[in-house]
């Protein structure tokens, strides 16, 4: 499992290896003097093949190595400020779900217009979003207008 998490980028491969590991644990040893059963061996071989043939992606492991080097060992990393800047969330990520976004006054309208957008969507989801996004934006605008009118009424401006 560690190799799957450290070295592989596809969640499906990681999940498959986890499933094979659980199956391996469930299956018993063969009756031949504690020898591994054929089924358990098959789980191991299949997991090894999945890991060997998967595209590699070690950024999570390397990111942790970097954090450890900087934090524990106080390593002077060249261009550390550039790295810190690159690790900062983009502006659109500051929305109603973050303290910074709430301080900036970013509510539901900002969420639907900016922050909730995704890349790499399936065709089905893209079609859904084409309907859903303008619908929700219109609802939020209506709600905001109702709230403004209620505040005016309370202040006696109407």
Wavefront OBJ file of the C-alpha trace (Angstrom):
o trace
v 0.000 0.000 0.000
v 2.815 2.428 0.785
v 4.230 2.100 -2.726
v 0.775 2.763 -4.169
v 0.353 5.943 -2.139
v 3.920 7.209 -2.624
v 4.542 6.400 -6.255
v 1.276 6.199 -8.189
v -0.876 9.072 -9.387
v -4.095 7.304 -10.336
v -6.620 7.002 -7.511
v -8.130 3.956 -9.242
v -4.811 2.102 -9.021
v -4.400 3.012 -5.350
v -7.942 1.818 -4.613
v -7.408 -1.409 -6.564
v -4.239 -2.209 -4.620
v -6.082 -1.506 -1.360
v -8.864 -3.841 -2.419
v -6.383 -6.560 -3.362
v -4.679 -6.162 0.018
v -7.982 -6.615 1.857
v -8.714 -9.669 -0.293
v -5.242 -11.028 0.491
v -5.927 -10.635 4.214
v -9.309 -12.333 3.895
v -8.036 -15.340 1.963
v -6.472 -18.058 4.044
v -3.117 -19.740 3.634
v -3.077 -23.048 1.796
v -3.073 -26.297 3.712
v 0.547 -27.000 2.685
v 2.573 -26.194 5.798
v 1.663 -22.511 6.027
v 2.467 -21.818 2.388
v 0.664 -18.924 0.704
v -2.387 -20.018 -1.268
v -2.522 -19.555 -5.023
v -5.270 -16.946 -4.551
v -3.148 -14.898 -2.139
v -0.168 -15.081 -4.497
v -2.441 -13.909 -7.337
v -3.443 -10.856 -5.265
v 0.224 -9.968 -4.722
v 1.172 -10.427 -8.368
v -1.829 -8.446 -9.589
v -1.066 -5.586 -7.192
v 2.576 -5.572 -8.334
v 1.497 -5.424 -11.975
v -0.924 -2.574 -11.325
v 1.795 -0.582 -9.556
v 4.473 -1.351 -12.155
v 2.252 -0.377 -15.078
v 0.745 2.754 -13.495
v 1.977 6.230 -14.318
v 4.171 7.499 -11.534
v 3.398 10.584 -9.510
v 5.552 11.225 -6.441
v 4.683 14.857 -5.778
v 2.888 14.157 -2.448
v 5.922 12.281 -1.112
v 8.351 14.858 -2.454
v 6.263 17.699 -1.027
v 6.481 16.109 2.427
v 10.251 15.702 1.978
v 10.476 19.389 1.112
v 8.424 20.440 4.131
v 10.568 18.315 6.426
v 13.782 19.734 5.005
v 12.592 23.312 5.397
v 10.863 22.986 8.785
v 12.980 20.475 10.692
v 16.392 21.154 9.307
v 16.002 24.864 8.601
v 17.470 24.310 5.171
v 18.090 27.495 3.240
v 16.242 26.652 0.051
v 17.194 28.784 -2.909
v 14.182 30.744 -4.089
v 12.140 29.670 -1.056
v 10.035 32.822 -1.353
v 9.119 31.861 -4.914
v 8.149 28.409 -3.674
v 6.011 29.873 -0.883
v 4.308 32.168 -3.364
v 3.653 29.257 -5.715
v 2.098 27.289 -2.857
v -0.360 30.064 -1.977
v -3.916 29.381 -3.072
v -5.041 31.427 -6.075
v -7.246 34.438 -5.361
v -10.416 32.678 -6.567
v -9.976 30.058 -3.828
v -10.729 32.657 -1.166
v -14.495 32.406 -0.969
v -17.290 32.003 1.564
v -15.701 28.754 2.761
v -12.540 30.499 3.996
v -11.999 33.133 6.658
v -10.146 35.326 4.167
v -12.960 35.042 1.622
v -15.615 35.969 4.179
v -13.505 38.977 5.200
v -13.427 39.966 1.535
v -17.233 39.786 1.426
v -17.294 36.880 -0.990
v -20.574 35.043 -0.602
v -22.750 32.702 -2.627
v -22.709 34.849 -5.730
v -18.905 34.777 -5.854
v -19.011 31.035 -5.181
v -21.239 30.281 -8.160
v -19.649 32.842 -10.481
v -16.009 32.070 -9.676
v -14.927 29.565 -7.043
v -17.184 26.609 -7.820
v -15.963 26.314 -11.400
v -14.026 23.174 -12.278
v -11.657 22.152 -15.003
v -11.395 18.727 -16.572
v -15.162 18.144 -16.337
v -16.929 15.175 -17.820
v -19.228 15.992 -20.729
v -22.237 15.140 -18.582
v -21.134 17.473 -15.794
v -20.313 20.270 -18.264
v -23.862 20.050 -19.649
v -25.273 20.124 -16.109
v -23.154 23.162 -15.175
v -24.339 25.048 -18.257
v -27.846 24.860 -16.800
v -27.066 24.854 -13.065
v -24.656 27.814 -12.846
v -26.876 30.525 -14.368
v -29.873 29.147 -12.477
v -28.092 29.367 -9.120
v -26.632 32.798 -9.898
v -30.127 34.101 -10.646
v -31.469 32.605 -7.393
v -28.667 34.171 -5.365
v -29.221 37.568 -6.983
v -32.943 37.362 -6.198
v -32.215 36.396 -2.596
v -29.732 39.275 -2.226
v -32.315 41.710 -3.618
v -34.951 40.446 -1.173
v -32.506 40.837 1.713
v -31.649 44.410 0.638
v -35.345 45.296 0.456
v -35.962 43.864 3.932
v -33.113 45.949 5.366
v -34.547 49.076 3.730
v -37.994 48.295 5.140
v -36.564 47.877 8.637
v -34.823 51.223 8.357
v -38.009 52.793 7.026
v -36.530 53.732 3.647
v -39.419 52.422 1.562
l 1 2 3 4 5 6 7 8 9 10 11 12 13 14 15 16 17 18 19 20 21 22 23 24 25 26 27 28 29 30 31 32 33 34 35 36 37 38 39 40 41 42 43 44 45 46 47 48 49 50 51 52 53 54 55 56 57 58 59 60 61 62 63 64 65 66 67 68 69 70 71 72 73 74 75 76 77 78 79 80 81 82 83 84 85 86 87 88 89 90 91 92 93 94 95 96 97 98 99 100 101 102 103 104 105 106 107 108 109 110 111 112 113 114 115 116 117 118 119 120 121 122 123 124 125 126 127 128 129 130 131 132 133 134 135 136 137 138 139 140 141 142 143 144 145 146 147 148 149 150 151 152 153 154 155 156 157 158
